[in-house]
Amino acid sequence: MATILVTGGTGRLGRHVVPLLRTAGHQVRVLTRHTTDGESGVDYRLGDIARDEGVAAAVEGAEIVVHCAASTKFAENRAMVRNLVERASVAQVRHLIGVSVVGADRVPVRSRIDRMTSGYFALMVEVERMIAQAGIPWTTLRATQFFDACLLVVRMMVKLPVIPVASGYRFQPIDAAEVAERLAVLAAGPPVGPAGEVAGPRVYTMKELVRGYLEATHRRRLTLPLRIPGGAARAIRGGAILAPGQAGGRRTWEEFLAETLAAAEAGRSHAL
Ligand SMILES: NC(=O)c1ccc[n+]([C@@H]2O[C@H](COP(=O)([O-])OP(=O)(O)OC[C@H]3O[C@@H](n4cnc5c(N)ncnc54)[C@H](OP(=O)(O)O)[C@@H]3O)[C@@H](O)[C@H]2O)c1
């Protein structure tokens, strides 16, 4: 059994990875910026990876690092990977595991408009490269959009009286818990470099994702198709961020919504 540091162990993905690794018998550390009660038996360390605070101490003695921390600010994501690989290299970490997005290198981000609409894909390519070139044995898994990330976006959109939906955009979202299962298996194995893609069981248009949410919450809204310009958007309309051959996920968007809604009604999570 190994000592494993999970960055972002309090986040959408990481919080599912932590208990899986614990159950598998590993010593699990989580690096977080906040004091937390967290899970029993997990060693929480305070630090800020983007600021390089507490990172050296958190990686010291860790054999494996699963990097699930993420920021909405691109520069912070770069800084996090830069600091983490530097500290992990000094600490002689034997396996660094990263998470990227399906289609990262299939969405061309060339123009200003591409960067505005789809810069995240270029960022992920950059992050993948930084991990691969760090000189640490590595594994990177690409996943599609997590249900809870989709929910966050859809909830913001339905605040508008008319909801703009990117026409032709299709997604194959997945439950973060299922991505975590794959990561836990990868963490238990040897570094494999690119570990392929993991995707949800069904493909949805953006309008279908929005409609599913509206139906689950008994709301009514008009949607307005919006043609997103640029080569990146064209690639997304062409299916660049889908992985139909890798549809390993079991839970559907509808099931996720129904269960999340039921949990909200039972007072176990935020209201939808
Ligand atoms: N979300 C998606 O749909 C999606 C899809 C495909 C791939 N991915 C990839 O999967 C990974 C995880 O995504 P996610 O959505 O689970 O991320 P997330 O929930 O947005 O990540 C938040 C986590 O990152 C930690 N964090 C943020 N800034 C930090 C800092 N400066 N220092 C230390 N910790 C910091 C937070 O910890 P504290 O707040 O506790 O400090 C929190 O645990 C990312 O690499 C992402 O690119 C995500």
The ligand as an SDF file (V2000), in Angstrom:
LIG
                    3D

 48 52  0  0  0  0  0  0  0  0999 V2000
  -15.1690   19.5560  -14.3250 N   0  0  0  0  0  0  0  0  0  0  0  0
  -15.2220   18.8830  -15.4660 C   0  0  0  0  0  0  0  0  0  0  0  0
  -16.2720   18.7570  -16.1200 O   0  0  0  0  0  0  0  0  0  0  0  0
  -13.9560   18.2330  -16.0050 C   0  0  0  0  0  0  0  0  0  0  0  0
  -14.0130   17.4680  -17.1760 C   0  0  0  0  0  0  0  0  0  0  0  0
  -12.8540   16.8450  -17.6360 C   0  0  0  0  0  0  0  0  0  0  0  0
  -11.6710   16.9960  -16.9390 C   0  0  0  0  0  0  0  0  0  0  0  0
  -11.6410   17.7630  -15.8150 N   0  0  0  0  0  0  0  0  0  0  0  0
  -10.3810   17.8840  -15.0980 C   0  0  0  0  0  0  0  0  0  0  0  0
  -10.4960   17.1450  -13.8810 O   0  0  0  0  0  0  0  0  0  0  0  0
   -9.7280   17.7970  -12.8540 C   0  0  0  0  0  0  0  0  0  0  0  0
  -10.6170   18.0350  -11.6500 C   0  0  0  0  0  0  0  0  0  0  0  0
  -11.6980   18.8790  -12.0370 O   0  0  0  0  0  0  0  0  0  0  0  0
  -12.8280   19.2850  -10.9860 P   0  0  0  0  0  0  0  0  0  0  0  0
  -13.9730   19.8310  -11.7700 O   0  0  0  0  0  0  0  0  0  0  0  0
  -13.0370   18.1740  -10.0270 O   0  0  0  0  0  0  0  0  0  0  0  0
  -12.0850   20.4660  -10.2330 O   0  0  0  0  0  0  0  0  0  0  0  0
  -12.7010   21.4410   -9.1380 P   0  0  0  0  0  0  0  0  0  0  0  0
  -13.7560   20.7790   -8.3160 O   0  0  0  0  0  0  0  0  0  0  0  0
  -13.0390   22.7500   -9.7870 O   0  0  0  0  0  0  0  0  0  0  0  0
  -11.4100   21.6990   -8.2750 O   0  0  0  0  0  0  0  0  0  0  0  0
  -11.4830   22.3470   -7.0930 C   0  0  0  0  0  0  0  0  0  0  0  0
  -10.4420   21.6920   -6.1980 C   0  0  0  0  0  0  0  0  0  0  0  0
   -9.1570   22.2360   -6.4990 O   0  0  0  0  0  0  0  0  0  0  0  0
   -8.5540   22.6480   -5.3030 C   0  0  0  0  0  0  0  0  0  0  0  0
   -7.7360   23.8420   -5.5620 N   0  0  0  0  0  0  0  0  0  0  0  0
   -8.0460   24.8730   -6.3830 C   0  0  0  0  0  0  0  0  0  0  0  0
   -7.0590   25.7960   -6.3520 N   0  0  0  0  0  0  0  0  0  0  0  0
   -6.1240   25.3250   -5.4880 C   0  0  0  0  0  0  0  0  0  0  0  0
   -4.8740   25.8220   -5.0230 C   0  0  0  0  0  0  0  0  0  0  0  0
   -4.3940   27.0070   -5.4340 N   0  0  0  0  0  0  0  0  0  0  0  0
   -4.1710   25.0860   -4.1340 N   0  0  0  0  0  0  0  0  0  0  0  0
   -4.6740   23.8940   -3.6880 C   0  0  0  0  0  0  0  0  0  0  0  0
   -5.8340   23.3570   -4.0960 N   0  0  0  0  0  0  0  0  0  0  0  0
   -6.5590   24.0750   -4.9810 C   0  0  0  0  0  0  0  0  0  0  0  0
   -9.7000   22.9640   -4.3590 C   0  0  0  0  0  0  0  0  0  0  0  0
   -9.2530   22.7450   -3.0460 O   0  0  0  0  0  0  0  0  0  0  0  0
   -9.6640   23.6660   -1.7950 P   0  0  0  0  0  0  0  0  0  0  0  0
  -10.7760   24.5810   -2.2220 O   0  0  0  0  0  0  0  0  0  0  0  0
  -10.0630   22.6780   -0.7360 O   0  0  0  0  0  0  0  0  0  0  0  0
   -8.4130   24.3880   -1.4620 O   0  0  0  0  0  0  0  0  0  0  0  0
  -10.7430   21.9490   -4.7460 C   0  0  0  0  0  0  0  0  0  0  0  0
  -10.5200   20.7280   -4.0640 O   0  0  0  0  0  0  0  0  0  0  0  0
   -9.1660   19.0610  -13.4910 C   0  0  0  0  0  0  0  0  0  0  0  0
   -7.8630   18.7740  -13.9460 O   0  0  0  0  0  0  0  0  0  0  0  0
  -10.0660   19.3160  -14.6780 C   0  0  0  0  0  0  0  0  0  0  0  0
   -9.4190   20.0070  -15.7140 O   0  0  0  0  0  0  0  0  0  0  0  0
  -12.7490   18.3640  -15.3100 C   0  0  0  0  0  0  0  0  0  0  0  0
  1  2  1  0
  2  3  2  0
  2  4  1  0
  4  5  1  0
  4 48  2  0
  5  6  2  0
  6  7  1  0
  7  8  2  0
  8  9  1  0
  8 48  1  0
  9 10  1  0
  9 46  1  0
 10 11  1  0
 11 12  1  0
 11 44  1  0
 12 13  1  0
 13 14  1  0
 14 15  2  0
 14 16  1  0
 14 17  1  0
 17 18  1  0
 18 19  2  0
 18 20  1  0
 18 21  1  0
 21 22  1  0
 22 23  1  0
 23 24  1  0
 23 42  1  0
 24 25  1  0
 25 26  1  0
 25 36  1  0
 26 27  1  0
 26 35  1  0
 27 28  2  0
 28 29  1  0
 29 30  1  0
 29 35  2  0
 30 31  1  0
 30 32  2  0
 32 33  1  0
 33 34  2  0
 34 35  1  0
 36 37  1  0
 36 42  1  0
 37 38  1  0
 38 39  2  0
 38 40  1  0
 38 41  1  0
 42 43  1  0
 44 45  1  0
 44 46  1  0
 46 47  1  0
M  CHG  2   8   1  16  -1
M  END
$$$$
